[in-house]
Amino acid sequence: MGNKIRIGITGYGNLGRGVEAAIKQNPDMELVAVFSRRDPASVTVADPNVKVYPIASAEDYKNDIDVMILCGGSATDLPEQGPAFAAHFNTIDSFDTHAKIPEYFASIDEVAKKSGKVSIISVGWDPGMFSTNRLFGEAILPVGETYTFWGKGLSQGHSDAVRRVNGVKAAVQYTIPIEEAVNRVRSGENPELSTREKHLRECFVVAEEGANLSEIEKTIKEMPHYFSEYETIVNFISEEEFQANHTKMMHGGFVIRSGDTGEGNKEIMEFSLKLDSNPEYTASVLTAYARAAYRLSKEGQSGAKTVFDVPIGMLSPKSSEQLRKELL
């Protein structure tokens, strides 16, 4: 298999562990090192041969790593780490604060062009896979509407918000598409749907002993930006039930383009995902794009890229000839 693509991982949480698992399924790659803010001695990676280093020392290994996959969060980690790592490495990240993507892109692009590196940003399933399917829909059916539904799935941000409510011991929140809305879209009706009409939010909460349940429920349902504009259901459950039924990080959703062609014919395009593990699937997308970053870099390209800028064949370990023969 010639030389393997040497991968580094920054941040070893759920996403970092998912990337390590994904690399094992890609024979043309090897994991060289993990970089963590925690004390390296306290971080145990699945492969005992892989060394863990302090994140501050990453620059010392820039000649040993072809692509660094950044597994930090979008709120505070990536806005700092993205540009810092783009100065020394080809990088991949899953920055997902949609409204801030243009400014994040600009901050990375400037650094990566100077360093001659390739940085593919906002890779995952949304943004990422869903974004490419929104683009396909608009480009192919210019007269129409695009609808994105998320779920049923565990929302990490919303679950964190519920856990911060006074008296909550443990909690998860699921985002659930409202079936009636989905059916109206699939039928080609092209409805205008409000936030409340598209999704509902269901919470499963373990309360602290003696906590005021009605107060907790009221606080959750009235929380601005998270729950106030949605139909929200709050279920109080035991710790045993929580551990048994609510610890998997499942997610998914679908993108639907409903459009008209020529003589007013109705065409529907749909892409859907059903995921047992949101972080492991996201990590698998990051890992495929790491191959593309390596190849773009070998071609002499540099700067920030998104999924819209990467030829799809570059994601595959197969040669162009193989792809034409086997998949075209």
Sequence and secondary structure as in RCSB ss.txt:
>XXXX:A:sequence
MGNKIRIGITGYGNLGRGVEAAIKQNPDMELVAVFSRRDPASVTVADPNVKVYPIASAEDYKNDIDVMILCGGSA
TDLPEQGPAFAAHFNTIDSFDTHAKIPEYFASIDEVAKKSGKVSIISVGWDPGMFSTNRLFGEAILPVGETYTFW
GKGLSQGHSDAVRRVNGVKAAVQYTIPIEEAVNRVRSGENPELSTREKHLRECFVVAEEGANLSEIEKTIKEMPH
YFSEYETIVNFISEEEFQANHTKMMHGGFVIRSGDTGEGNKEIMEFSLKLDSNPEYTASVLTAYARAAYRLSKEG
QSGAKTVFDVPIGMLSPKSSEQLRKELL
>XXXX:A:secstr
  S EEEEEE  SHHHHHHHHHHHT TTEEEEEEEESS GGG   SSTTSEEEEGGGGGGGTTT SEEEE   TT
THHHHHHHHHHTTSEEE     GGGHHHHHHHHHHHHHHHT EEE S SBTTBHHHHHHHHHHHH  SEEEEEEE
 SEE HHHHHHHHTSTTEEEEEEEEEE HHHHHHHHTT      HHHHEEEEEEEEE TT  HHHHHHHHHT TT
TTTTSEEEEEE  HHHHHHHS    EEEEEEEEEEETTTEEEEEEEEEEES HHHHHHHHHHHHHHHHHHHHHTT
  EEE GGGS GGGGSSS HHHHHHHT 
